[in-house]
Amino acid sequence: MKRLTLATLVATLVTLVVIALGYYLWRAYRAPFEALERELQALKEAGEPLRYEDIVTPIPANLNSAPIYQKAFGLLPKLSFNEWQLLKEFREGCPAEIARVRQILKRCQPALALAKKASKLPHARWVKWQPDPFSIRFPHFSKLLDVACLLVADALLRLHDGDVE
């Protein structure tokens, strides 16, 4: 009988210790979240912006260059690997066939004209904010890099021709 009572006592104590430890760990886990909630509430009451939408102001359509760049991307001709390589060498200062570079850039002029127009605008908002920022894609980056490379080659060609404006 004493043995059963001792076993019951030990089981009860172990149960109480496990419950107390569980409660302590739960409180320790919750404490930072509760502190964060209090801090966010204080910021909200102070009128501080807490969301992306509160910080970023809308851009008027006539000042957003992204749609113009998108049109320029659509006008880019399909250049071969050799053509891109020739433009790269030209940009890096290697001797290049100027006539061939001129021919390539002439094919790209409609896109370059739009890109130059877009570059004069103060903003380029490409994507709309989404609740999950990790799901936002930036497919325009590679095309934007292509346009930038073409603009550099165009500027260097004009410099080569003596046009410093």
SETOR-570408 format. One record per residue: residue in one letter; x, y, z of N, C-alpha, C, O in turn. Coordinates in steps of 0.05 Angstrom, whole numbers, padded with zeros to 5 digits, always signed. Layout:
<sites>
aXYZXYZXYZXYZ...
</sites>
This chain:
<sites>
m+00016-00024+00000+00000+00000+00000+00017+00025+00000+00012+00045-00014k+00039+00025+00017+00057+00047+00017+00070+00051-00010+00074+00074-00019r+00076+00029-00023+00089+00031-00049+00070+00044-00069+00079+00061-00085l+00046+00038-00069+00026+00050-00087+00023+00079-00081+00021+00095-00100t+00024+00086-00057+00021+00114-00049+00046+00129-00057+00044+00152-00067l+00069+00118-00054+00094+00130-00062+00095+00134-00092+00103+00155-00102a+00087+00113-00107+00086+00115-00136+00066+00136-00145+00072+00151-00164t+00044+00138-00132+00024+00158-00138+00035+00186-00133+00031+00205-00148l+00048+00189-00110+00060+00214-00103+00081+00223-00123+00082+00246-00132v+00098+00205-00131+00119+00211-00151+00106+00218-00178+00115+00237-00191a+00087+00203-00186+00073+00209-00212+00060+00236-00211+00060+00251-00230t+00048+00243-00188+00035+00269-00185+00055+00291-00186+00051+00311-00200l+00078+00288-00173+00099+00308-00173+00111+00311-00201+00115+00334-00210v+00116+00289-00214+00126+00291-00242+00106+00305-00260+00114+00322-00276t+00081+00299-00257+00060+00312-00273+00060+00342-00267+00058+00358-00286l+00061+00349-00242+00061+00378-00235+00086+00392-00246+00084+00415-00256v+00109+00379-00245+00134+00391-00255+00132+00394-00285+00140+00415-00296v+00121+00374-00299+00118+00376-00328+00099+00398-00335+00103+00413-00354i+00077+00401-00321+00057+00422-00326+00070+00449-00321+00067+00468-00337a+00084+00452-00299+00097+00477-00292+00119+00484-00313+00120+00507-00322l+00134+00465-00321+00155+00469-00341+00142+00477-00368+00151+00495-00382g+00121+00463-00375+00106+00469-00400+00095+00498-00400+00097+00512-00420y+00084+00506-00377+00073+00533-00375+00096+00553-00377+00093+00574-00390y+00118+00548-00364+00141+00566-00365+00151+00569-00393+00156+00591-00403l+00154+00547-00407+00164+00547-00435+00144+00562-00453+00152+00577-00471w+00119+00557-00449+00098+00571-00465+00100+00601-00461+00098+00616-00480r+00103+00610-00436+00105+00638-00430+00130+00650-00442+00130+00672-00453a+00152+00635-00440+00178+00644-00451+00175+00647-00481+00187+00665-00493y+00161+00629-00494+00157+00629-00523+00139+00653-00530+00144+00666-00550r+00118+00658-00515+00099+00679-00521+00109+00707-00515+00100+00726-00527a+00127+00710-00497+00136+00736-00487+00145+00755-00510+00137+00778-00511p+00163+00746-00528+00171+00764-00550+00148+00772-00568+00147+00795-00577f+00129+00754-00573+00107+00761-00590+00089+00782-00576+00079+00800-00589e+00085+00779-00550+00069+00798-00536+00083+00825-00535+00070+00846-00537a+00109+00825-00532+00124+00850-00532+00122+00864-00559+00120+00888-00561l+00124+00847-00580+00121+00858-00607+00094+00870-00611+00091+00892-00623e+00073+00857-00602+00046+00867-00605+00043+00894-00590+00031+00913-00601r+00055+00896-00566+00053+00921-00551+00068+00943-00566+00059+00966-00568e+00091+00937-00577+00107+00957-00592+00093+00966-00617+00092+00990-00623l+00081+00947-00631+00066+00954-00655+00042+00972-00649+00036+00991-00663q+00029+00965-00627+00006+00981-00618+00015+01009-00611+00001+01029-00618a+00037+01012-00598+00048+01039-00590+00055+01055-00615+00049+01078-00617l+00067+01042-00635+00074+01055-00660+00048+01064-00675+00047+01086-00686k+00029+01046-00674+00003+01052-00688-00010+01076-00675-00020+01094-00688e-00010+01077-00648-00022+01099-00634-00007+01125-00638-00019+01147-00637a+00019+01123-00643+00035+01147-00649+00032+01156-00678+00043+01177-00686g+00018+01141-00694+00013+01149-00722+00035+01140-00741+00036+01150-00763e+00052+01123-00732+00074+01114-00750+00064+01094-00770+00046+01078-00764p+00074+01094-00795+00066+01075-00815+00076+01047-00808+00099+01044-00800l+00059+01027-00811+00067+01000-00805+00066+00981-00829+00077+00959-00827r+00054+00989-00850+00051+00972-00873+00065+00985-00897+00068+01009-00898y+00071+00969-00916+00084+00978-00941+00066+00999-00954+00076+01020-00964e+00040+00994-00955+00022+01012-00968+00021+01039-00955+00015+01059-00968d+00027+01040-00929+00027+01065-00914+00053+01082-00920+00053+01106-00917i+00074+01068-00928+00099+01082-00932+00102+01091-00961+00110+01114-00966v+00096+01074-00980+00100+01079-01008+00076+01094-01019+00053+01085-01018t+00082+01117-01030+00060+01132-01042+00055+01123-01070+00073+01113-01084p+00030+01126-01080+00024+01118-01107+00040+01136-01127+00044+01159-01122i+00047+01124-01150+00061+01139-01170+00041+01145-01192+00027+01127-01202p+00039+01171-01200+00021+01177-01223+00030+01162-01248+00054+01159-01253a+00011+01154-01264+00018+01138-01287+00036+01153-01306+00053+01140-01320n+00034+01179-01308+00051+01194-01327+00079+01198-01317+00096+01208-01331l+00085+01189-01292+00112+01191-01281+00125+01163-01277+00148+01162-01268n+00111+01142-01284+00121+01115-01281+00133+01105-01307+00119+01102-01327s+00159+01100-01307+00172+01092-01332+00170+01062-01338+00176+01054-01360a+00161+01046-01319+00159+01017-01323+00143+01009-01347+00152+00992-01362p+00119+01020-01351+00104+01012-01375+00118+01019-01401+00115+01005-01421i+00133+01041-01401+00147+01049-01426+00170+01030-01431+00175+01021-01453y+00184+01022-01409+00205+01002-01412+00193+00976-01422+00205+00962-01439q+00170+00968-01412+00157+00944-01421+00152+00945-01451+00156+00925-01465k+00143+00968-01461+00139+00971-01490+00166+00968-01505+00167+00956-01526a+00186+00980-01493+00213+00978-01505+00222+00948-01507+00234+00940-01526f+00216+00933-01486+00224+00905-01486+00210+00890-01509+00222+00873-01522g+00185+00898-01514+00171+00885-01536+00182+00892-01563+00178+00877-01583l+00196+00914-01565+00207+00923-01591+00236+00913-01595+00247+00916-01617l+00247+00901-01575+00275+00891-01578+00276+00869-01599+00260+00849-01597p+00294+00871-01618+00297+00849-01637+00311+00825-01624+00325+00829-01604k+00307+00802-01635+00321+00779-01625+00350+00780-01635+00355+00777-01659l+00368+00783-01616+00397+00784-01624+00410+00757-01619+00403+00744-01600s+00427+00750-01637+00441+00724-01634+00463+00727-01612+00470+00749-01603f+00473+00704-01604+00494+00704-01584+00518+00719-01595+00531+00734-01580n+00525+00715-01620+00548+00729-01632+00544+00760-01632+00563+00775-01628e+00520+00768-01637+00514+00797-01636+00518+00808-01608+00529+00830-01604w+00507+00794-01588+00511+00803-01561+00540+00803-01553+00550+00821-01539q+00555+00783-01563+00583+00782-01557+00598+00805-01570+00616+00817-01557l+00591+00812-01594+00604+00835-01608+00598+00861-01592+00616+00877-01589l+00573+00864-01584+00567+00888-01568+00582+00889-01542+00590+00910-01532k+00584+00866-01529+00599+00864-01504+00628+00872-01508+00639+00888-01493e+00641+00862-01529+00668+00869-01534+00671+00899-01541+00690+00911-01532f+00652+00909-01555+00652+00938-01562+00650+00954-01536+00664+00974-01533r+00632+00947-01518+00629+00961-01493+00654+00960-01476+00660+00979-01461e+00668+00938-01477+00692+00934-01461+00717+00947-01474+00739+00945-01462g+00714+00959-01497+00736+00973-01509+00753+00956-01528+00774+00965-01537c+00744+00932-01533+00759+00915-01552+00754+00925-01580+00733+00935-01586p+00773+00921-01598+00768+00928-01626+00744+00913-01636+00742+00888-01633a+00727+00927-01649+00702+00914-01659+00696+00924-01687+00706+00946-01695e+00680+00909-01701+00671+00918-01727+00650+00940-01723+00627+00934-01717i+00658+00965-01726+00640+00987-01721+00615+00986-01739+00593+00992-01730a+00619+00978-01764+00596+00977-01782+00576+00956-01772+00552+00961-01774r+00586+00934-01762+00568+00913-01752+00554+00923-01726+00530+00918-01723v+00568+00936-01709+00556+00947-01684+00534+00967-01692+00513+00967-01681r+00541+00984-01711+00522+01004-01720+00496+00991-01731+00474+01000-01726q+00500+00969-01746+00477+00955-01758+00460+00943-01736+00435+00944-01738i+00472+00931-01716+00457+00918-01694+00441+00940-01679+00418+00936-01674l+00455+00962-01673+00441+00983-01658+00419+00997-01674+00400+01006-01663k+00423+00997-01700+00402+01009-01717+00376+00992-01715+00354+01003-01714r+00379+00966-01714+00356+00948-01711+00343+00953-01684+00319+00948-01681c+00358+00962-01664+00348+00965-01637+00337+00994-01632+00327+00999-01610q+00339+01012-01651+00333+01040-01646+00304+01044-01636+00301+01061-01618p+00284+01031-01646+00257+01036-01635+00256+01030-01605+00244+01045-01589a+00268+01008-01597+00268+01002-01568+00286+01021-01552+00278+01029-01530l+00308+01029-01564+00326+01048-01550+00313+01075-01547+00317+01089-01527a+00298+01084-01567+00284+01110-01565+00265+01110-01542+00263+01129-01527l+00250+01088-01539+00231+01086-01517+00246+01085-01490+00237+01097-01470a+00268+01070-01489+00283+01068-01465+00295+01095-01457+00295+01102-01433k+00304+01110-01476+00314+01137-01470+00292+01155-01459+00296+01171-01440k+00268+01152-01470+00245+01168-01461+00238+01159-01432+00233+01176-01415a+00238+01133-01427+00232+01123-01400+00253+01132-01380+00246+01136-01356s+00278+01133-01388+00299+01140-01369+00297+01168-01358+00309+01175-01338k+00281+01185-01371+00278+01212-01363+00256+01215-01341+00253+01236-01329l+00240+01195-01337+00219+01196-01317+00230+01189-01290+00250+01174-01287p+00219+01201-01268+00231+01198-01242+00225+01171-01228+00239+01165-01208h+00206+01156-01237+00199+01131-01222+00197+01107-01241+00192+01110-01265a+00200+01084-01230+00196+01059-01245+00185+01038-01225+00201+01023-01213r+00159+01037-01222+00147+01018-01204+00139+00994-01222+00120+00996-01238w+00153+00972-01218+00149+00948-01235+00127+00930-01225+00112+00919-01241v+00126+00926-01200+00107+00906-01189+00089+00919-01169+00096+00940-01156k+00066+00907-01165+00048+00916-01144+00054+00900-01119+00062+00877-01120w+00051+00913-01097+00056+00900-01071+00037+00877-01067+00014+00878-01074q+00048+00855-01056+00032+00832-01050+00037+00826-01020+00058+00831-01009p+00017+00814-01008+00020+00807-00979+00044+00789-00973+00056+00792-00952d+00050+00772-00992+00074+00755-00988+00096+00765-01006+00097+00758-01030p+00114+00781-00996+00135+00793-01013+00153+00773-01026+00166+00779-01046f+00155+00749-01015+00173+00729-01027+00161+00717-01052+00174+00702-01066s+00135+00722-01057+00123+00712-01081+00125+00731-01105+00117+00725-01127i+00136+00755-01100+00139+00774-01121+00161+00766-01140+00183+00758-01132r+00155+00767-01166+00174+00759-01187+00184+00785-01201+00170+00805-01202f+00208+00783-01211+00220+00806-01225+00230+00797-01253+00254+00797-01258p+00211+00789-01270+00220+00779-01296+00232+00800-01314+00244+00794-01334h+00228+00825-01308+00237+00847-01325+00267+00852-01321+00279+00867-01338f+00280+00841-01301+00308+00848-01295+00326+00841-01319+00343+00857-01326s+00322+00817-01330+00340+00809-01352+00337+00827-01376+00356+00834-01390k+00312+00834-01382+00307+00851-01405+00317+00879-01400+00328+00893-01418l+00315+00888-01375+00325+00915-01368+00355+00915-01371+00367+00935-01379l+00368+00894-01363+00397+00892-01367+00405+00892-01396+00424+00905-01404d+00389+00879-01413+00394+00879-01442+00392+00908-01453+00409+00917-01468v+00371+00922-01445+00367+00949-01454+00390+00967-01444+00400+00984-01459a+00398+00963-01419+00420+00979-01409+00446+00974-01425+00461+00993-01431c+00451+00949-01431+00475+00943-01447+00473+00956-01475+00493+00966-01485l+00450+00955-01487+00446+00968-01513+00450+00998-01511+00461+01010-01529l+00439+01010-01490+00442+01039-01486+00472+01047-01483+00480+01067-01494v+00487+01031-01468+00515+01036-01465+00529+01034-01492+00546+01051-01499a+00523+01013-01507+00536+01010-01533+00528+01033-01551+00545+01043-01566d+00503+01042-01550+00494+01064-01567+00509+01090-01559+00518+01105-01577a+00512+01094-01533+00527+01118-01524+00556+01117-01533+00567+01137-01541l+00568+01094-01531+00596+01091-01539+00599+01095-01569+00619+01106-01578l+00580+01085-01584+00581+01089-01613+00579+01118-01620+00593+01128-01638r+00560+01132-01607+00558+01161-01612+00583+01176-01604+00591+01195-01617l+00595+01167-01582+00621+01179-01574+00642+01174-01594+00658+01192-01601h+00643+01150-01605+00662+01142-01626+00658+01160-01650+00678+01167-01664d+00633+01167-01656+00627+01183-01679+00631+01213-01674+00628+01230-01692g+00639+01220-01649+00644+01248-01642+00620+01263-01631+00622+01287-01626d+00598+01249-01626+00574+01261-01615+00577+01260-01584+00573+01238-01572v+00584+01282-01572+00588+01282-01543+00563+01292-01528+00564+01294-01503e+00542+01298-01541+00518+01308-01528+00501+01286-01518+00480+01290-01507
</sites>
